[in-house]
């Protein structure tokens, strides 16, 4: 499909958008904590992908390349915010971790999804606490953790996406896990 899109096939590129926009959006939403900004970055990512697709030499590298583009755009946006502070809207709309539960039949902490309303409320509170903690992580470790734990990329793929050595990725993920484990201690 990537090769067809590289040849200018709009239907093939539309298929790629449909296949990957959900994952890219969830990454951007978790990185930026703002639905509108995440939607804008997703749109910019696919526009950039369309323009640069002919330059992609290995079609099998499309997914990591696409995630690298989105991650870089998110990091650029976060850098701009640091220079010109903007109050985040916190508008996540639906729970950004909702897809994890529905797609795996388990909640985001790995427990089987339950129909018990009390457990669902507790699980939602846990996810909100985790989302708040994630926003407290620096952008680099946050991106690495999300790519590993939510999007299930290998350390090597993450290193290629964020363009740092694999050892740096491992260190960032370890720091993120420590930070999140300490922050989630009250939920244990």
matplotlib code that plots the C-alpha trace (Angstrom):
import matplotlib.pyplot as plt

x = [0.0, 2.9, 4.5, 1.2, 0.9, 4.4, 3.4, 0.7, -2.3, -4.7, -6.8, -3.8, -2.8, -6.4, -6.2, -2.9, -4.5, -7.5, -5.2, -2.8, -4.6, -6.1, -2.8, -1.1, -4.0, -3.8, 0.0, -0.4, -3.3, -1.3, 1.8, 0.0, -3.0, -5.1, -7.5, -7.4, -3.6, -3.5, -5.9, -3.8, -0.6, -2.2, -3.3, 0.1, 1.7, -0.3, 0.3, 4.0, 3.8, 2.1, 4.7, 7.7, 6.4, 8.3, 11.6, 10.9, 13.5, 12.2, 8.4, 8.5, 9.8, 6.6, 5.1, 8.1, 8.8, 5.2, 5.4, 8.8, 7.1, 4.2, 6.5, 8.8, 5.8, 4.6, 8.0, 8.2, 4.8, 5.8, 9.0, 6.9, 4.6, 7.7, 8.8, 5.3, 3.3, -0.2, -2.7, -3.6, -7.3, -7.1, -9.8, -9.2, -12.8, -13.2, -10.7, -7.5, -6.9, -10.4, -9.0, -6.7, -9.6, -11.8, -9.2, -7.8, -10.7, -8.7, -8.4, -5.2, -3.6, -3.9, -6.8, -9.8, -12.4, -15.2, -18.9, -19.0, -19.7, -17.6, -14.6, -15.1, -15.2, -12.0, -10.3, -11.3, -9.9, -6.7, -6.4, -7.0, -4.3, -2.0, -2.8, -2.0, 1.3, 2.2, 1.8, 4.4, 7.0, 9.5, 8.6, 11.4, 10.7, 7.0, 7.3, 9.5, 7.2, 4.1, 5.7, 6.8, 3.9, 0.9, 2.0, 4.2, 7.2, 10.5, 13.4, 15.2, 12.1, 11.7, 15.4, 14.8, 11.6, 13.0, 16.5, 18.5, 20.6, 18.8, 20.6, 19.1, 15.6, 16.1, 17.1, 14.2, 11.7, 13.3, 13.1, 9.5, 8.5, 10.1, 8.3, 4.9, 5.3, 6.0, 3.1, 0.7, 1.8, -1.5, -3.4, -1.6]
y = [0.0, 2.4, 1.7, 2.5, 5.8, 6.6, 6.4, 9.0, 6.7, 8.8, 5.8, 4.0, 7.1, 7.4, 3.8, 4.6, 7.6, 5.5, 2.7, 4.9, 8.2, 6.7, 5.6, 8.9, 10.9, 9.0, 9.6, 13.3, 13.7, 12.1, 14.1, 17.5, 17.1, 19.2, 17.7, 20.6, 20.8, 17.0, 17.1, 19.9, 17.9, 14.8, 16.8, 18.3, 14.9, 13.4, 16.5, 16.2, 12.4, 13.0, 15.5, 13.5, 10.0, 9.8, 10.3, 7.3, 4.7, 1.7, 1.4, -1.1, 1.8, 3.8, 3.3, 4.3, 7.1, 8.4, 8.1, 10.0, 12.8, 13.0, 12.8, 15.5, 17.8, 17.2, 18.0, 21.1, 22.2, 21.6, 23.7, 26.5, 26.4, 26.6, 29.8, 31.2, 29.7, 28.7, 27.5, 23.9, 23.3, 19.8, 19.1, 15.4, 14.7, 11.1, 9.2, 8.9, 5.5, 4.2, 2.5, 0.4, -1.1, -1.7, -3.2, -5.7, -6.6, -5.3, -2.0, 0.1, -1.3, -4.8, -6.0, -7.7, -5.2, -5.4, -4.7, -3.6, 0.1, 0.7, -0.9, 1.1, 4.4, 3.4, 2.4, 5.7, 7.6, 5.6, 6.5, 10.2, 10.1, 8.4, 11.0, 13.8, 12.2, 11.7, 15.5, 16.0, 14.0, 15.8, 15.5, 13.1, 10.4, 10.8, 10.2, 7.1, 5.7, 6.2, 4.6, 1.6, 1.0, 2.2, 1.8, -1.3, -0.3, -2.0, -0.1, -0.1, 1.3, 4.0, 4.9, 5.4, 7.4, 9.8, 9.7, 9.0, 5.9, 2.8, 3.2, 6.7, 5.3, 2.6, 5.2, 7.5, 4.7, 3.6, 7.1, 7.4, 4.1, 5.1, 8.5, 6.9, 4.1, 6.6, 8.7, 5.8, 4.3, 5.5, 3.3, 0.1]
z = [0.0, 0.8, -2.6, -4.3, -2.3, -3.2, -6.9, -6.2, -5.6, -3.5, -2.5, -1.2, 0.8, 2.1, 3.3, 5.1, 6.8, 7.9, 9.2, 11.2, 12.1, 15.3, 16.8, 15.7, 17.2, 20.6, 20.7, 20.0, 22.5, 25.2, 24.4, 24.1, 26.5, 24.2, 21.7, 19.2, 19.1, 18.7, 15.8, 14.2, 14.6, 13.1, 10.1, 9.7, 10.1, 7.2, 5.0, 5.6, 5.0, 1.6, 0.6, 1.7, 0.8, -2.5, -0.5, 1.7, 0.4, 2.4, 2.3, 5.2, 7.4, 6.9, 10.3, 12.4, 10.0, 10.4, 14.2, 14.1, 12.1, 14.6, 17.6, 16.2, 15.6, 19.1, 20.6, 18.4, 19.7, 23.3, 22.8, 21.3, 24.4, 26.7, 25.0, 24.9, 27.8, 26.9, 29.4, 28.4, 27.9, 29.3, 26.7, 26.2, 25.2, 25.7, 27.8, 25.9, 27.4, 26.4, 23.3, 25.4, 27.4, 24.4, 22.2, 24.6, 26.8, 29.7, 31.3, 30.9, 34.0, 32.7, 34.8, 33.0, 32.1, 34.6, 34.3, 38.0, 38.0, 41.2, 39.6, 36.4, 38.3, 40.2, 37.0, 35.3, 38.3, 38.0, 34.4, 35.1, 37.7, 35.2, 32.5, 35.0, 35.9, 32.3, 31.8, 34.6, 32.7, 30.5, 26.8, 25.8, 28.5, 27.9, 24.2, 24.8, 27.4, 25.3, 22.2, 24.3, 26.7, 24.7, 21.1, 21.7, 19.7, 20.3, 21.9, 18.5, 16.8, 19.4, 19.1, 15.3, 15.9, 18.5, 16.9, 20.0, 20.9, 22.2, 25.5, 25.9, 25.1, 27.8, 30.3, 29.5, 29.8, 33.1, 34.5, 33.3, 34.8, 38.2, 38.1, 37.2, 39.7, 42.5, 41.5, 41.2, 44.6, 46.3, 43.8, 44.8]

ax = plt.figure().add_subplot(projection="3d")
ax.plot(x, y, z, "-o")
ax.set_aspect("equal")
plt.show()
